[in-house]
Amino acid sequence: MRGREIIGAILEALNVPKADLARKLGITAANLYERMDNSKAMDLPAAMLAGTVEPMQYKVVVMPQSIPTPENSYEVTPIVSESGRGKKASNKLDDLNLDELLK
């Protein structure tokens, strides 16, 4: 899921109106709708996602892929570049040997 979709999913799961979240964030409803606009090519920065979900008692965490995503949690998926057309965006960490790094 993209961060924008996660915000919507949490709002729906908690039955929180968007206007209430906007008020808690100290922004206008129009600003919240802009944050949640899925037609945008780029997703929200992690800090903005964290700040947006915090009033709903959620947090953003980065954890090893080997650990299963806990129940009632949401996983942010990598952004696919326009030129990649369905391929995972390039990640320089993909070629690293984590076992070597953690020694």
C-alpha positions in Angstrom: 0.0 0.0 0.0 1.1 3.6 -0.5 1.2 5.9 2.5 -1.8 7.8 1.1 -3.8 4.6 0.9 -2.8 3.7 4.5 -4.2 6.9 5.8 -7.5 6.2 4.2 -7.5 2.6 5.5 -6.9 3.7 9.0 -9.6 6.3 8.8 -12.0 3.7 7.6 -11.0 1.1 10.2 -11.4 3.6 13.0 -14.5 5.2 11.5 -12.9 8.6 11.8 -14.2 11.4 9.5 -11.5 13.1 7.4 -12.6 16.4 8.8 -11.9 15.3 12.4 -8.4 14.2 11.4 -7.7 17.4 9.6 -8.8 19.3 12.8 -6.5 17.3 15.0 -3.6 17.9 12.6 -4.4 21.7 12.5 -4.8 21.7 8.8 -7.8 22.3 6.5 -9.8 19.5 5.1 -8.6 20.6 1.7 -5.0 20.1 2.9 -5.8 16.6 4.1 -7.5 15.7 0.8 -4.3 16.9 -1.0 -2.2 14.6 1.2 -4.4 11.7 0.4 -4.6 12.4 -3.4 -3.6 9.0 -4.9 -3.3 10.5 -8.4 0.1 12.0 -7.4 3.1 10.2 -8.8 5.1 10.4 -5.6 4.0 9.2 -2.2 4.2 11.0 1.1 7.6 11.4 2.8 7.8 9.1 5.8 7.9 12.0 8.3 4.6 13.4 6.8 3.0 9.9 6.9 4.1 9.5 10.6 2.7 12.9 11.5 -0.6 12.2 9.8 -1.2 8.8 11.4 0.0 9.8 14.9 -3.3 11.4 16.0 -5.0 8.1 15.2 -2.6 6.3 17.6 -0.5 4.7 14.8 3.2 5.1 14.0 5.6 4.5 11.2 8.3 1.8 11.8 11.0 0.4 9.6 11.8 -3.2 10.4 13.6 -6.2 8.8 11.7 -7.8 5.9 12.1 -11.2 7.6 9.7 -10.1 10.4 6.1 -10.6 9.5 3.9 -7.5 9.4 1.9 -7.5 12.7 -1.9 -7.8 12.6 -3.8 -4.5 12.3 -0.6 -3.0 10.6 -0.1 -1.6 7.2 2.9 -2.2 5.0 4.2 0.6 2.7 5.2 -0.8 -0.7 8.1 0.6 -2.8 7.2 3.2 -5.4 7.4 1.9 -9.0 9.0 4.5 -11.2 7.3 5.6 -14.4 10.1 4.2 -16.5 10.1 1.0 -14.6 6.6 0.1 -15.7 5.8 -2.6 -13.1 9.4 -3.2 -11.9 10.5 -2.5 -8.4 12.3 0.9 -8.1 16.0 0.6 -7.9 17.4 0.2 -4.4 21.2 0.4 -3.8 20.8 -1.7 -0.7 19.5 -4.7 -2.8 23.1 -5.7 -3.6 24.4 -5.5 -0.1 25.1 -8.6 2.0 23.4 -7.8 5.2 25.1 -10.6 7.0 28.5 -8.9 6.2 27.1 -5.5 7.4 25.9 -6.9 10.7 29.2 -8.6 11.7 
